[in-house]
Amino acid sequence: MKFHRVSALVARHLYLYRRSLPRIMEIFYWPFLDLVIWGFITLYLAKYQPQVPGFVTFFLGALILWDMLFRSQQGITISFLEELWARNLMNLFASPLTPGEFLAATIAMSIFKVTCVSVVMGICAWLFYGYNVLVMGLWLLPFVFNLVITGWVIGVLTTSLIMRFGQEAEILAWSMVFLFQPISCVFYPLDVLPAWLQGIAWMNPAAHVFEGMRGVLSGGGSPVVHLAWAGGLNGALLIAMIALFYKTFAYCKREGSLVRVGE
């Protein structure tokens, strides 16, 4: 893997943001809008349900962390779609660029987007609602780290599906992550799910992160067990998704369908 090829691809995507208002809105405006809408809904619910402890803390914390996962996934998937829309995939892979270097560049873009979104939502939550995301303490770091990796897992899976099935699968770039939201237990504890669905949710790394977050905010103790589960699942799933990406790329290259992706 060559750093100069990865950095060149990252620079190519960063240049797209210089004079593109829609792309800038994707990073700053939409996360801000999510925070404002859900923040006011949370304040309204807390006003009429004062018996629920830490209502605002739970909801705003969960919203910020979920948006980090979502932007992490979008950083990978949208970077791939940018190349697809520009009919640039063939040009890229006709160069010495390897699939691993391409993935590394999209992961770098994902980190860039997550960083921007984290700063914007953290500052706005503090200014509008007096909510300090750092209330989670040092546990915030492993929470964010695991959610970012979960976003990568979903992003690489989505990219592989779009590469394999073409334009008809592009909708997955925005919808795939929401298929996992019900079993991620973002705004409610895992034990409210039906028993059969709890077993499925237990295999979702994001569910362990949000369970751990609620435990920390409610003073319920250390989330080490949940973090261990999240880390182990993320490691196994990320390796599996990268292997799927390589297999899909090899199939598309062998069948000549890489040229026709997006057409």
C-alpha positions as CSV (number, residue, x, y, z in Angstrom):
1,M,0.0,0.0,0.0
2,K,1.4,3.3,-1.1
3,F,0.6,6.4,1.0
4,H,1.0,8.9,-1.9
5,R,-1.8,7.1,-3.9
6,V,-4.1,7.1,-0.9
7,S,-3.4,10.7,-0.1
8,A,-4.0,11.7,-3.8
9,L,-7.4,10.0,-3.8
10,V,-8.3,11.8,-0.5
11,A,-7.2,15.1,-1.9
12,R,-9.4,14.5,-5.0
13,H,-12.4,14.1,-2.8
14,L,-11.5,17.1,-0.5
15,Y,-11.3,19.3,-3.6
16,L,-15.0,18.5,-4.3
17,Y,-16.0,20.3,-1.1
18,R,-14.3,23.6,-1.9
19,R,-17.1,25.1,-4.0
20,S,-20.0,22.6,-3.4
21,L,-22.7,23.9,-1.1
22,P,-24.7,20.5,-1.2
23,R,-21.6,18.6,-0.1
24,I,-20.8,21.1,2.7
25,M,-24.5,20.9,3.8
26,E,-24.1,17.1,4.1
27,I,-21.3,17.6,6.7
28,F,-22.6,20.6,8.6
29,Y,-26.2,21.5,8.0
30,W,-28.0,18.1,8.1
31,P,-26.4,16.9,11.3
32,F,-27.2,20.4,12.8
33,L,-30.8,20.1,11.7
34,D,-31.1,16.6,13.2
35,L,-29.8,17.9,16.5
36,V,-32.2,20.9,16.6
37,I,-35.3,18.8,15.7
38,W,-34.6,15.9,18.1
39,G,-33.3,18.2,20.7
40,F,-36.6,20.2,20.9
41,I,-38.6,17.0,20.8
42,T,-36.5,15.6,23.7
43,L,-37.0,18.8,25.7
44,Y,-40.8,18.6,25.1
45,L,-41.0,15.0,26.2
46,A,-38.8,15.6,29.2
47,K,-41.1,18.5,30.2
48,Y,-44.2,16.2,30.4
49,Q,-42.4,13.2,31.7
50,P,-40.2,14.5,34.5
51,Q,-40.3,11.1,36.2
52,V,-37.9,9.7,33.5
53,P,-34.4,10.2,34.8
54,G,-31.8,11.7,32.5
55,F,-34.2,11.8,29.6
56,V,-32.4,14.7,27.8
57,T,-29.0,13.2,28.5
58,F,-29.9,9.8,27.1
59,F,-31.6,11.1,24.0
60,L,-29.1,13.7,23.0
61,G,-26.1,11.5,23.8
62,A,-27.7,8.7,21.7
63,L,-28.4,11.1,18.8
64,I,-24.9,12.4,18.7
65,L,-23.3,8.9,18.7
66,W,-25.8,7.6,16.1
67,D,-24.9,10.5,13.8
68,M,-21.3,9.6,14.1
69,L,-22.0,6.0,13.0
70,F,-24.2,7.3,10.1
71,R,-21.5,9.7,8.9
72,S,-18.8,7.1,9.2
73,Q,-20.8,4.8,6.9
74,Q,-21.6,7.7,4.5
75,G,-17.9,8.7,4.3
76,I,-17.1,5.3,2.7
77,T,-20.2,4.9,0.6
78,I,-20.5,8.4,-0.8
79,S,-16.8,8.5,-1.7
80,F,-17.4,5.4,-3.8
81,L,-20.6,6.9,-5.4
82,E,-18.7,10.1,-6.3
83,E,-16.4,8.0,-8.4
84,L,-19.3,6.0,-9.9
85,W,-21.2,9.2,-10.8
86,A,-18.1,10.7,-12.4
87,R,-17.6,7.4,-14.4
88,N,-14.1,7.4,-12.9
89,L,-13.9,3.9,-11.5
90,M,-12.3,2.5,-14.6
91,N,-9.8,5.3,-14.7
92,L,-8.8,4.7,-11.1
93,F,-8.4,0.9,-11.3
94,A,-6.6,1.2,-14.6
95,S,-3.9,3.0,-12.6
96,P,-1.7,1.3,-10.0
97,L,-4.3,2.0,-7.3
98,T,-5.2,-1.2,-5.5
99,P,-8.5,-2.0,-3.9
100,G,-6.9,-1.8,-0.5
101,E,-5.6,1.7,-1.2
102,F,-9.1,2.7,-2.4
103,L,-10.6,1.5,0.8
104,A,-8.0,3.3,2.9
105,A,-8.8,6.5,1.1
106,T,-12.5,6.1,1.7
107,I,-11.9,5.3,5.4
108,A,-9.8,8.5,5.6
109,M,-12.7,10.5,4.2
110,S,-15.0,8.8,6.7
111,I,-12.7,9.9,9.6
112,F,-12.8,13.5,8.2
113,K,-16.6,13.6,8.1
114,V,-17.0,12.1,11.5
115,T,-14.5,14.6,13.0
116,C,-16.4,17.5,11.4
117,V,-19.8,16.2,12.5
118,S,-18.6,15.5,16.0
119,V,-17.3,19.1,16.5
120,V,-20.5,20.6,15.0
121,M,-22.9,18.5,17.1
122,G,-20.9,18.7,20.3
123,I,-20.7,22.5,20.1
124,C,-24.4,23.0,19.1
125,A,-25.6,20.6,21.8
126,W,-23.7,22.7,24.4
127,L,-24.9,26.0,23.0
128,F,-28.6,25.1,22.5
129,Y,-29.3,22.6,25.3
130,G,-26.5,23.0,27.7
131,Y,-25.6,19.4,27.0
132,N,-21.9,18.4,27.4
133,V,-21.1,15.3,25.4
134,L,-18.0,14.9,27.6
135,V,-20.3,13.9,30.5
136,M,-19.5,10.3,29.4
137,G,-15.9,10.8,30.5
138,L,-13.2,8.8,29.0
139,W,-15.7,6.1,28.0
140,L,-16.7,8.4,25.1
141,L,-13.5,7.5,23.2
142,P,-14.1,3.7,23.0
143,F,-17.8,4.4,22.3
144,V,-17.0,6.6,19.3
145,F,-14.2,4.3,18.1
146,N,-16.5,1.3,18.0
147,L,-19.3,3.2,16.3
148,V,-17.0,4.5,13.6
149,I,-15.8,0.9,12.9
150,T,-19.4,-0.3,12.8
151,G,-20.0,2.5,10.2
152,W,-17.1,1.2,8.2
153,V,-18.5,-2.3,8.3
154,I,-21.9,-1.1,6.9
155,G,-20.2,1.2,4.5
156,V,-17.9,-1.5,3.0
157,L,-20.9,-3.9,2.8
158,T,-23.0,-1.3,1.0
159,T,-20.1,-0.4,-1.4
160,S,-19.7,-4.1,-2.3
161,L,-23.4,-4.5,-3.0
162,I,-23.5,-1.4,-5.2
163,M,-20.4,-2.5,-7.1
164,R,-21.9,-5.9,-7.6
165,F,-25.5,-4.9,-8.6
166,G,-24.9,-1.4,-10.1
167,Q,-27.2,1.5,-10.2
168,E,-30.3,-0.3,-8.9
169,A,-28.5,-0.8,-5.5
170,E,-27.5,2.9,-5.1
171,I,-30.5,3.6,-2.7
172,L,-28.7,1.4,-0.2
173,A,-26.1,4.1,0.3
174,W,-28.8,6.0,2.3
175,S,-31.1,3.3,3.5
176,M,-28.7,0.4,4.5
177,V,-27.7,1.9,7.8
178,F,-31.3,2.4,8.9
179,L,-32.0,-1.3,8.5
180,F,-29.7,-1.8,11.5
181,Q,-31.2,1.0,13.6
182,P,-34.1,-1.0,15.2
183,I,-31.5,-3.6,16.5
184,S,-29.0,-0.9,17.5
185,C,-31.2,0.1,20.4
186,V,-30.2,3.8,19.9
187,F,-33.1,5.4,21.9
188,Y,-34.3,2.5,24.0
189,P,-32.7,-0.3,26.0
190,L,-32.2,-3.8,24.5
191,D,-34.6,-5.4,26.9
192,V,-37.7,-3.8,25.3
193,L,-37.2,-5.8,22.2
194,P,-38.9,-9.2,21.8
195,A,-36.9,-12.1,23.1
196,W,-36.1,-13.5,19.6
197,L,-35.0,-10.0,18.4
198,Q,-32.7,-9.5,21.4
199,G,-30.6,-12.4,20.3
200,I,-30.1,-10.7,16.9
201,A,-29.4,-7.3,18.5
202,W,-26.8,-8.9,20.7
203,M,-24.7,-9.6,17.6
204,N,-24.9,-6.0,16.5
205,P,-21.8,-4.0,17.9
206,A,-23.8,-0.7,17.9
207,A,-26.3,-2.2,20.4
208,H,-23.5,-2.9,22.9
209,V,-22.2,0.7,22.5
210,F,-25.6,2.3,23.2
211,E,-26.3,-0.1,26.1
212,G,-22.9,0.8,27.5
213,M,-23.7,4.5,27.1
214,R,-26.9,4.3,29.0
215,G,-25.2,2.4,31.7
216,V,-22.5,5.1,32.1
217,L,-25.1,8.0,32.0
218,S,-27.3,6.3,34.6
219,G,-24.4,5.4,36.9
220,G,-25.0,1.8,36.3
221,G,-21.3,0.8,36.3
222,S,-18.5,0.0,33.9
223,P,-19.4,-0.8,30.3
224,V,-16.3,-3.0,29.8
225,V,-18.3,-6.2,28.9
226,H,-20.4,-4.3,26.3
227,L,-17.2,-2.7,24.9
228,A,-15.5,-6.1,24.7
229,W,-18.4,-7.5,22.8
230,A,-18.5,-4.5,20.5
231,G,-14.8,-4.6,19.8
232,G,-14.8,-8.4,19.1
233,L,-17.8,-8.2,16.8
234,N,-16.4,-5.2,15.0
235,G,-13.1,-6.8,14.4
236,A,-14.6,-10.0,13.0
237,L,-17.2,-8.2,10.9
238,L,-14.7,-5.7,9.4
239,I,-12.4,-8.5,8.3
240,A,-15.4,-10.3,6.7
241,M,-16.6,-7.2,4.9
242,I,-13.1,-6.3,3.6
243,A,-12.8,-9.9,2.3
244,L,-16.3,-9.5,0.7
245,F,-15.1,-6.3,-1.0
246,Y,-12.0,-7.9,-2.4
247,K,-14.1,-10.9,-3.6
248,T,-16.7,-8.6,-5.2
249,F,-14.0,-6.5,-6.9
250,A,-12.4,-9.6,-8.3
251,Y,-15.7,-10.9,-9.6
252,C,-16.6,-7.5,-11.3
253,K,-13.1,-7.3,-12.8
254,R,-13.3,-10.9,-14.1
255,E,-16.8,-10.4,-15.6
256,G,-16.0,-7.0,-17.0
257,S,-18.9,-5.5,-15.1
258,L,-16.7,-2.8,-13.4
259,V,-17.0,-0.7,-16.6
260,R,-20.8,-0.9,-16.5
261,V,-21.3,-0.1,-12.8
262,G,-23.7,2.8,-12.6
263,E,-24.9,2.6,-16.2
